[in-house]
Amino acid sequence: MLEIRDLTAGYGSSEALDRVSLEVPDGELVAILGRNGMGKTSLCRSIMSLTPPGVRSGSIAYDGTELVGMPAHRIARVGLGYVPQGRHVFPSLGVVENLTIAARTGPESNGGSGSEPWTLDRIWEMFPRLKERRSNRAGQLSGGEQQMLAIARALMTNPTLLIMDEPSEGLAPIIVEHVREQLQRLKGSSLSMLLVEQNYKLAIDLADTAYILENGQVVFRGTAAELDGDEDLKRRCLGVGV
């Protein structure tokens, strides 16, 4: 389980996160929603120990291991996989190179919750389009294909918790639906996931628990059904239904 307690982080004199507390239970998908600039990406970067922002106080623990102050490469070895906003694939490297450069094997790499480890064959099964494009450089892929590659690259680290920052950003609706299907499959494998997403329907369809961030603070925590039934909250904090 990922447990965040009273996390405060910021950029210079500005605070991006103000005493944020949340949990990602084992095997569940937790969605973080909010308008632009409310601290969602800052939360992901703080968990992964990517600066800026700088963590100022609070605790980030995964399965009892404190992550604050731990370098990013060690956090990955603890079992956290990260799909950053904007994909950030290596454009000059091939599809296979992008995947194998991130691959992690060994006794600590169990593919999530004791399931079979992630290999190229398993990636090709989940993302057949990447198999078709495996001889191409990443920079030659479409936006949707690059997003598939970014998710697949994170899976090749064999995480037990997958953190995704806006995986549907900039994608055509038909590609968003494909991403949703793949995330649903991952959820079915009992992989724990933290999903930051502005696409309300995508997030609410997948989430067990939802949080809303506003000005760096948690203003809602509840089930997906509870959030979906609160029309006033959705209008005020997300612009949904306006």
C-alpha positions as CSV (number, residue, x, y, z in Angstrom):
1,M,0.0,0.0,0.0
2,L,1.1,3.6,-0.8
3,E,0.4,5.9,2.2
4,I,0.9,9.6,1.9
5,R,0.6,11.7,5.1
6,D,0.5,15.5,5.4
7,L,2.7,15.9,2.3
8,T,3.8,19.5,1.6
9,A,5.9,20.3,-1.5
10,G,6.7,23.4,-3.5
11,Y,8.7,25.4,-6.0
12,G,10.8,28.1,-4.4
13,S,8.6,30.1,-2.2
14,S,5.4,28.7,-3.7
15,E,3.6,25.7,-2.3
16,A,2.2,23.1,-4.8
17,L,1.0,20.6,-2.3
18,D,-0.4,21.5,1.1
19,R,-0.6,18.7,3.7
20,V,-1.9,16.1,1.2
21,S,-2.9,12.7,2.6
22,L,-4.0,9.8,0.5
23,E,-3.8,6.0,0.2
24,V,-3.5,3.5,-2.7
25,P,-4.5,0.1,-1.3
26,D,-3.0,-3.0,-2.8
27,G,-4.8,-4.1,-6.0
28,E,-6.9,-1.0,-6.4
29,L,-7.0,1.9,-8.9
30,V,-7.1,5.4,-7.3
31,A,-7.8,8.4,-9.5
32,I,-6.6,11.9,-8.8
33,L,-8.7,14.6,-10.5
34,G,-8.6,18.4,-10.6
35,R,-8.2,21.3,-13.0
36,N,-4.9,22.4,-14.4
37,G,-2.4,23.7,-12.0
38,M,-3.9,22.1,-8.9
39,G,-0.9,20.0,-7.9
40,K,-1.6,16.7,-9.6
41,T,1.7,16.4,-11.5
42,S,3.6,17.8,-8.5
43,L,2.1,14.9,-6.5
44,C,3.4,12.3,-9.0
45,R,6.8,13.9,-9.1
46,S,7.0,14.1,-5.3
47,I,6.2,10.4,-5.0
48,M,8.9,9.5,-7.5
49,S,11.5,11.9,-5.9
50,L,11.8,14.0,-9.1
51,T,12.6,17.6,-8.5
52,P,11.2,20.2,-8.7
53,P,9.1,20.3,-6.6
54,G,10.9,19.8,-3.4
55,V,9.3,17.9,-0.6
56,R,9.2,20.1,2.6
57,S,7.4,17.9,5.1
58,G,5.3,14.8,5.4
59,S,5.6,11.1,4.7
60,I,5.4,9.0,1.5
61,A,5.6,5.3,2.5
62,Y,5.2,2.2,0.2
63,D,4.7,-1.1,2.0
64,G,6.2,0.4,5.1
65,T,9.3,1.8,3.3
66,E,9.7,5.6,3.6
67,L,10.4,7.1,0.2
68,V,11.0,10.8,1.1
69,G,14.7,11.5,0.6
70,M,15.2,8.3,-1.4
71,P,16.7,8.8,-4.9
72,A,14.4,8.1,-7.9
73,H,16.3,5.0,-9.1
74,R,15.9,3.3,-5.7
75,I,12.2,4.2,-5.7
76,A,11.8,2.4,-9.0
77,R,13.5,-0.7,-7.4
78,V,11.0,-0.6,-4.5
79,G,8.4,-1.4,-7.1
80,L,7.0,1.9,-8.4
81,G,6.6,2.4,-12.2
82,Y,6.0,5.9,-13.7
83,V,4.3,7.0,-16.9
84,P,5.0,10.8,-17.0
85,Q,2.8,13.5,-18.5
86,G,3.9,14.1,-22.1
87,R,5.2,10.4,-22.6
88,H,8.9,11.3,-22.7
89,V,9.9,8.3,-24.8
90,F,13.4,8.3,-26.3
91,P,12.7,9.5,-29.9
92,S,16.0,8.4,-31.4
93,L,15.8,4.9,-29.9
94,G,13.8,2.1,-31.4
95,V,10.6,0.7,-29.9
96,V,12.5,-2.4,-28.5
97,E,15.3,-0.3,-27.2
98,N,12.9,2.0,-25.3
99,L,11.4,-1.1,-23.7
100,T,14.6,-3.0,-22.9
101,I,16.4,0.0,-21.6
102,A,13.9,0.1,-18.7
103,A,13.6,-3.7,-18.2
104,R,14.2,-4.9,-14.7
105,T,14.4,-8.6,-13.8
106,G,15.3,-10.5,-10.7
107,P,13.7,-11.7,-7.5
108,E,12.3,-8.2,-6.7
109,S,10.6,-7.9,-10.1
110,N,7.4,-9.9,-9.9
111,G,5.2,-8.1,-12.5
112,G,2.8,-6.9,-9.8
113,S,1.1,-8.8,-7.1
114,G,2.8,-12.1,-7.8
115,S,1.7,-12.2,-11.5
116,E,4.0,-13.3,-14.3
117,P,6.8,-10.9,-15.1
118,W,6.6,-8.4,-18.0
119,T,8.5,-9.5,-21.0
120,L,8.5,-8.3,-24.6
121,D,6.2,-11.2,-25.5
122,R,3.7,-10.1,-22.9
123,I,4.0,-6.5,-24.0
124,W,3.3,-7.5,-27.7
125,E,0.2,-9.4,-26.5
126,M,-1.2,-6.4,-24.7
127,F,-0.1,-3.8,-27.3
128,P,-0.1,-5.6,-30.7
129,R,0.4,-2.2,-32.5
130,L,3.8,-1.8,-30.8
131,K,4.7,-5.3,-32.1
132,E,3.8,-4.1,-35.6
133,R,6.0,-1.0,-35.1
134,R,8.8,-2.6,-33.2
135,S,11.4,-1.9,-36.0
136,N,10.6,1.9,-35.9
137,R,12.2,4.6,-33.8
138,A,10.0,6.0,-31.1
139,G,10.0,9.4,-32.8
140,Q,8.3,7.9,-35.8
141,L,5.3,6.7,-33.8
142,S,2.0,8.5,-33.5
143,G,0.9,10.2,-30.3
144,G,-1.2,7.2,-29.3
145,E,1.5,4.7,-30.1
146,Q,4.0,6.8,-28.1
147,Q,1.5,6.7,-25.1
148,M,1.3,2.9,-25.5
149,L,5.1,2.8,-25.5
150,A,5.3,4.9,-22.4
151,I,2.9,2.6,-20.5
152,A,4.7,-0.5,-21.8
153,R,8.1,0.9,-20.8
154,A,6.9,1.4,-17.2
155,L,5.5,-2.1,-17.2
156,M,8.9,-3.5,-18.2
157,T,10.2,-2.3,-14.9
158,N,7.8,-4.9,-13.4
159,P,6.2,-2.5,-10.9
160,T,3.8,-3.4,-8.1
161,L,2.4,0.1,-8.3
162,L,1.9,2.0,-11.6
163,I,1.7,5.8,-11.5
164,M,0.2,7.4,-14.6
165,D,0.1,11.1,-15.2
166,E,-2.5,12.1,-17.8
167,P,-2.2,9.0,-20.1
168,S,-5.1,10.2,-22.3
169,E,-3.8,13.7,-22.9
170,G,-3.8,14.8,-26.5
171,L,-5.2,11.5,-27.8
172,A,-8.1,10.9,-30.2
173,P,-11.2,9.4,-28.7
174,I,-10.7,6.1,-30.3
175,I,-7.2,5.8,-28.9
176,V,-8.5,6.9,-25.5
177,E,-10.9,4.0,-25.6
178,H,-8.0,1.7,-26.4
179,V,-6.0,3.0,-23.5
180,R,-9.0,2.6,-21.2
181,E,-9.3,-1.1,-22.3
182,Q,-5.7,-1.7,-21.5
183,L,-5.9,0.0,-18.1
184,Q,-9.0,-2.2,-17.4
185,R,-6.9,-5.3,-18.2
186,L,-4.1,-4.1,-15.9
187,K,-6.7,-3.5,-13.1
188,G,-8.0,-7.0,-13.6
189,S,-4.5,-8.3,-13.0
190,S,-4.6,-6.8,-9.5
191,L,-1.8,-4.3,-10.3
192,S,-2.1,-1.3,-8.0
193,M,-2.5,2.0,-9.9
194,L,-2.5,5.7,-9.2
195,L,-4.1,7.5,-12.2
196,V,-3.9,11.3,-12.6
197,E,-6.4,12.2,-15.3
198,Q,-8.4,15.2,-16.6
199,N,-10.7,12.9,-18.7
200,Y,-13.4,12.6,-16.1
201,K,-15.3,9.7,-17.8
202,L,-12.1,7.7,-18.2
203,A,-11.1,8.2,-14.6
204,I,-14.5,7.5,-13.1
205,D,-15.1,4.4,-15.2
206,L,-11.8,2.8,-13.8
207,A,-11.5,4.2,-10.3
208,D,-12.2,2.4,-7.0
209,T,-11.5,5.5,-5.1
210,A,-11.3,9.1,-6.3
211,Y,-9.6,12.2,-4.9
212,I,-9.9,15.8,-6.1
213,L,-7.0,18.2,-5.7
214,E,-7.7,22.0,-5.5
215,N,-5.0,24.5,-4.9
216,G,-2.7,21.7,-3.7
217,Q,-5.2,20.4,-1.1
218,V,-7.5,17.3,-1.1
219,V,-11.1,18.6,-1.2
220,F,-12.7,15.3,-1.9
221,R,-12.1,11.6,-1.1
222,G,-14.7,8.9,-1.8
223,T,-15.8,6.2,-4.1
224,A,-16.2,6.8,-7.8
225,A,-20.0,6.4,-7.3
226,E,-20.0,9.1,-4.6
227,L,-18.2,11.6,-6.8
228,D,-20.3,10.8,-9.8
229,G,-23.5,11.5,-7.8
230,D,-22.3,14.9,-6.5
231,E,-23.2,17.3,-9.4
232,D,-22.4,20.5,-7.4
233,L,-18.9,19.2,-6.6
234,K,-18.2,18.2,-10.1
235,R,-19.3,21.6,-11.5
236,R,-17.3,23.5,-8.9
237,C,-14.0,21.6,-8.9
238,L,-13.9,19.9,-12.3
239,G,-16.1,21.9,-14.6
240,V,-18.0,18.7,-15.4
241,G,-21.6,19.3,-16.5
242,V,-21.0,23.0,-17.1
